[in-house]
Amino acid sequence: MRILLDECLPARLGRELVGHEVSTAPKMGWAGLKNGVLLTRAVTAGFEVFLTVDKNLPKQQKLAAYAIAVVCCVVPPMTLMISGSWCRR
């Protein structure tokens, strides 16, 4: 499965998604794009899943209009758990 990580997620999270092809918005050259443009480019590039911590994304975009699964991760502010250790974004 092709997974795109939003720029607000640490790139090393991709290493935890074993068995999947993972890239980041910045690695694709898409850092700073508005969400709608980013989702459109992700779909065009063949990504199947978009991971983000932007809890407002479902309110800002009509996600049903995009042929991509959007996963909004809920984490404590400014932290993510990766391989048993906490890291700051």
DRENLUM-732974 format. One record per residue (C-alpha): residue in one letter; y, z, x. Coordinates in pm, whole numbers, padded with zeros to 5 digits, always signed. Example, Ala and Ser with C-alpha at 12.3 -4.5 7.8 and 13.67 -1.06 7.14 Angstrom:
A-00450+00780+01230/S-00106+00714+01367/
//
This chain:
M+00000+00000+00000/R+00349-00082+00130/I+00579+00219+00112/L+00954+00230+00180/L+01115+00560+00277/D+01476+00612+00175/E+01720+00678+00458/C+01748+01042+00349/L+01384+01106+00446/P+01271+01160+00805/A+01097+00855+00951/R+00814+01072+01083/L+00706+01137+00725/G+00556+00789+00743/R+00298+00910+00996/E+00162+01145+00730/L+00092+00857+00491/V-00223+00744+00669/G-00378+00422+00550/H-00050+00280+00422/E+00208+00044+00569/V+00526+00253+00583/S+00878+00153+00681/T+01221+00307+00642/A+01538+00166+00492/P+01721+00190+00828/K+01431+00019+01011/M+01454-00267+00761/G+01830-00292+00826/W+01909-00158+00480/A+02086+00169+00568/G+02389+00233+00350/L+02295-00009+00072/K+02358+00092-00287/N+02041+00192-00471/G+02022-00116-00692/V+02056-00353-00397/L+01806-00147-00197/L+01546-00153-00475/T+01592-00528-00522/R+01540-00593-00150/A+01238-00362-00143/V+01074-00552-00428/T+01155-00889-00268/A+01005-00768+00062/G+00682-00670-00111/F+00710-00292-00109/E+00510-00122-00382/V+00647+00234-00356/F+00992+00374-00279/L+01008+00741-00171/T+01336+00929-00198/V+01480+01276-00253/D+01766+01133-00458/K+01704+01318-00785/N+01990+01127-00949/L+01831+00786-00891/P+01652+00774-01230/K+01984+00849-01403/Q+02175+00589-01202/Q+01929+00298-01221/K+01714+00144-01492/L+01395+00186-01291/A+01184-00008-01541/A+01376-00319-01433/Y+01224-00301-01084/A+00865-00392-00999/I+00824-00093-00768/A+00709+00266-00816/V+00985+00516-00739/V+00881+00863-00629/C+01154+01126-00625/C+01032+01410-00401/V+01149+01758-00493/V+01202+01970-00181/P+01412+02274-00092/P+01764+02168+00012/M+01776+02021+00362/T+01406+02072+00442/L+01077+01886+00429/M+00733+02015+00512/I+00551+01787+00755/S+00215+01879+00908/G+00261+02249+00840/S+00603+02281+01001/W+00949+02274+00849/C+01196+02020+00975/R+01558+01961+00897/R+01683+01623+00776/
//
